[in-house]
Amino acid sequence: MLIKTSYRDVPTKANGRSGTMRIYLIEPNVPEYPEAKFPGCVVFSEIYQVTGPVERFASNIASEGYIVALPSSFHEFEGPEPIPYDTEGTDRGNKYKIEKTVEGYDEDATLSVDLLSSLPNCTGRIASTGMCLGGHLALRAAFDPRVLATFCYFATDVHSATLGKGKSDDTLIKVRNGDLRGKGEIAMVFGKQDTHVDRAGRTLIRDTFDDAGITLSFIEVQAQHAFIRDESSKGRWDAALSRSLFGMMMEMFTRLVARDLGPRVSMGAKIEHVC
């Protein structure tokens, strides 16, 4: 499916500070079907904002028939342009990551879902995904009941609760408190060689979700951090693995977001033990 790109600048007010955030939009381009409607997806980026690899990832989702919104995460500190994948850019992004408040991150997610839901060609059925910092932000977006499916790639700072200013977020606390119960389905992918989220951290995340009774697909693969980044990955990009996981993500989105199955009704039936 052909796609087209645009952007919207939306007002922000988190922490009592007025500002503007640019949200990029990538959507199907089907001019011969003027009344076509599509589900939406929010893509949250790494610490480098909306770079070429993030835009290409989002474009692939849009070409599957989704309107994709990409918020510029660090609008409080600089413009929407991508931050370079070099040492200075990495230091800058990591600095912003812990200067921005969790309230600000959450407002970005809400505004992105609000924008998608307001578009006349959007069905109002929303998915979320992201990588690295964006994986954590996609997970927090799942607390919004409008988000029906979430696929997180190597989400950072979840296990350590160190997202945002003060390095003290409440993501796993909210999971333990049941804030995801009855909401969308979650999938989380981690590389077993990811130095950002070690084995103990991955176990903590998985066990917290399981103990809370949340529907979670927890996937561990033979990969390092940033393995889906097709540019400046520092030798970590795995194209074949990225394609396979993209297919898994689209299966989830197709099943839960593209289709309207109505509300889920648990039958409470015991699964039969058969061979």
C-alpha positions in Angstrom: 0.0 0.0 0.0 1.3 3.4 -0.9 1.9 5.9 1.9 2.1 9.7 2.5 3.6 11.7 5.3 2.7 14.9 7.1 2.8 16.4 10.6 0.7 18.2 13.1 2.0 20.6 15.8 -0.1 20.2 18.9 0.0 22.2 22.1 1.4 20.7 25.4 0.9 21.8 29.0 2.5 19.1 31.2 4.0 20.4 34.4 2.3 23.7 33.9 4.6 24.6 31.0 3.0 25.5 27.7 4.8 24.2 24.6 4.3 22.6 21.2 5.0 19.0 20.1 5.4 17.9 16.5 3.6 14.6 15.7 4.6 13.1 12.4 1.9 11.2 10.5 2.5 8.4 8.0 -0.6 6.9 6.5 -2.0 4.9 3.5 -2.4 6.9 0.3 -5.5 5.6 -1.4 -7.0 8.6 -3.3 -9.5 6.5 -5.2 -11.1 5.5 -1.9 -11.9 8.8 -0.2 -14.0 7.3 2.5 -11.4 4.6 3.6 -10.8 4.3 7.3 -7.8 2.8 9.0 -6.7 1.8 12.5 -4.0 3.9 14.2 -0.7 3.1 15.7 1.6 5.3 17.9 5.3 4.6 17.3 7.6 5.9 20.1 11.2 6.4 19.2 14.6 5.9 20.8 16.4 8.7 22.5 17.3 10.1 19.0 13.7 11.2 18.2 12.3 10.3 14.8 15.3 9.2 12.8 15.5 7.4 9.4 15.4 3.9 11.0 12.3 4.9 13.1 10.6 6.5 10.1 11.2 3.4 7.9 9.9 1.1 10.7 6.8 3.3 11.0 6.4 3.4 7.2 6.3 -0.4 7.0 3.4 -0.3 9.6 1.6 2.4 7.6 1.9 0.4 4.4 0.1 -2.5 6.1 -2.9 -0.2 6.4 -2.4 1.9 9.6 -2.3 5.6 10.3 1.0 6.0 12.3 1.7 8.8 14.7 5.3 9.5 15.7 5.6 12.0 18.6 8.9 14.1 18.9 9.7 13.1 22.5 12.1 15.9 23.4 10.1 18.9 22.3 10.7 20.5 25.7 14.4 20.9 24.9 14.8 21.2 21.1 13.1 21.0 17.8 11.7 17.8 16.2 14.8 17.1 14.1 16.5 13.7 14.6 19.4 13.6 17.0 22.6 12.1 15.5 23.6 8.5 16.3 27.0 9.7 17.4 28.6 10.2 20.9 27.4 13.7 21.3 23.9 12.8 20.2 23.8 9.8 22.5 24.9 11.9 25.4 22.3 14.6 24.6 19.4 12.0 24.2 20.4 10.3 27.5 20.5 13.7 29.2 17.0 14.6 28.0 15.6 11.2 28.9 16.1 11.9 32.6 15.4 15.6 32.5 11.9 15.1 31.0 9.2 14.2 33.5 7.1 11.1 33.5 4.0 13.4 33.3 5.4 14.9 30.2 6.0 11.5 28.6 2.4 10.4 29.5 1.0 13.6 28.0 2.8 13.0 24.7 1.2 9.5 24.5 -2.3 10.9 25.3 -2.0 13.6 22.8 -0.8 11.1 20.1 -3.8 8.9 20.7 -6.1 11.9 20.8 -4.8 13.0 17.4 -5.3 9.6 15.8 -8.8 9.3 17.3 -9.8 12.7 16.0 -8.8 12.0 12.3 -11.8 11.3 10.1 -10.1 8.5 8.3 -9.1 6.7 11.6 -11.4 4.0 13.1 -10.3 5.0 16.6 -8.8 1.5 17.2 -5.2 2.1 18.3 -2.0 0.1 18.7 1.3 1.2 20.2 4.9 0.2 19.7 8.4 1.5 20.2 12.0 0.6 20.8 14.5 1.3 23.6 13.1 4.4 25.4 10.1 4.1 23.1 9.5 0.6 24.2 8.9 1.8 27.7 6.7 4.7 26.4 4.7 2.2 24.3 4.1 0.2 27.5 3.0 3.2 29.4 0.6 4.1 26.6 -1.0 0.7 27.2 -2.5 2.1 30.4 -4.8 4.1 28.1 -7.9 1.9 27.5 -8.0 3.1 23.9 -4.8 1.3 23.1 -5.8 -2.3 22.2 -2.4 -3.9 21.5 1.2 -3.0 22.4 4.4 -4.5 21.1 7.6 -3.3 22.9 11.1 -3.7 21.6 13.9 -3.9 24.2 12.1 -1.5 26.6 14.6 0.2 28.8 14.3 1.4 32.5 11.2 -0.7 33.1 13.0 -3.1 35.4 14.9 -0.4 37.2 12.0 2.1 37.4 14.4 4.9 36.3 12.4 6.6 33.6 12.3 10.4 33.6 13.2 13.2 36.0 14.2 11.9 39.4 14.8 8.5 37.8 11.8 7.0 39.7 8.8 5.9 37.5 5.8 3.9 38.6 5.4 1.6 35.6 5.8 -1.8 37.4 3.9 -0.4 40.4 0.9 0.3 38.1 1.2 -3.1 36.6 1.2 -4.7 40.1 -1.8 -2.6 41.1 -3.8 -4.1 38.2 -3.9 -0.9 36.0 -3.5 -3.1 32.9 -6.2 -5.6 33.7 -9.0 -5.7 31.2 -7.1 -3.6 28.7 -5.1 -4.4 25.6 -2.7 -7.3 25.0 1.0 -6.8 25.5 4.1 -8.3 23.9 7.6 -7.5 25.0 10.8 -8.5 23.1 14.3 -8.5 24.6 17.6 -9.7 23.3 19.3 -12.1 25.7 22.6 -10.3 25.0 21.1 -6.9 25.8 23.4 -5.1 28.3 20.6 -2.5 29.1 18.2 -5.1 30.5 19.9 -8.0 32.2 18.5 -11.4 33.0 17.4 -10.4 36.5 15.6 -7.4 35.0 13.9 -9.4 32.3 12.7 -11.9 34.9 11.4 -9.2 37.1 9.3 -7.7 34.3 7.9 -11.1 33.2 7.1 -12.2 36.8 5.4 -8.9 37.6 3.1 -9.2 34.7 2.4 -12.9 35.4 1.7 -12.2 39.0 -0.7 -9.4 38.1 -2.6 -11.7 35.7 -1.8 -9.5 32.6 -2.0 -11.0 29.1 1.6 -10.9 28.1 3.7 -12.5 25.4 7.3 -12.3 26.6 9.9 -13.0 23.9 13.6 -13.5 24.4 15.8 -13.7 21.3 19.5 -14.1 20.5 20.3 -10.5 19.9 21.8 -7.4 21.5 20.2 -4.0 22.2 19.0 -2.0 19.2 19.0 -5.0 16.9 16.1 -3.7 14.7 18.0 -0.4 13.9 19.0 -0.6 10.3 21.5 2.3 10.5 24.3 3.1 12.9 23.5 0.0 15.0 27.1 -0.5 15.9 27.1 -3.9 14.4 23.9 -5.1 16.2 21.3 -5.0 13.4 19.7 -8.4 12.6 17.6 -7.9 9.5 16.2 -11.5 9.4 15.2 -11.4 13.1 13.7 -8.0 12.7 11.5 -9.2 9.8 10.3 -12.2 11.8 9.3 -10.1 14.8 7.7 -7.5 12.6 5.4 -10.3 11.3 4.6 -11.3 14.9 3.7 -7.7 15.7 1.5 -7.3 12.7 -0.3 -10.6 13.6 -1.1 -9.1 16.9 -2.2 -5.7 15.5 -4.3 -7.4 12.8 -6.0 -9.7 15.3 -6.7 -7.1 18.0 -6.7 -3.7 16.3 -7.5 -4.0 12.6 -10.5 -6.3 13.4 -13.2 -5.4 15.8 -14.0 -8.5 17.8 -16.1 -6.8 20.3 -15.4 -7.0 24.1 -13.6 -10.1 25.3 -15.7 -12.4 27.5 -13.8 -14.9 29.5 -15.5 -18.3 29.5 -13.5 -19.5 32.5 -13.1 -22.9 31.0 -10.2 -25.1 32.1 -7.9 -26.0 29.3 -7.9 -29.7 28.6 -4.6 -31.5 28.9 -4.2 -33.4 25.6 -1.4 -34.6 23.3 
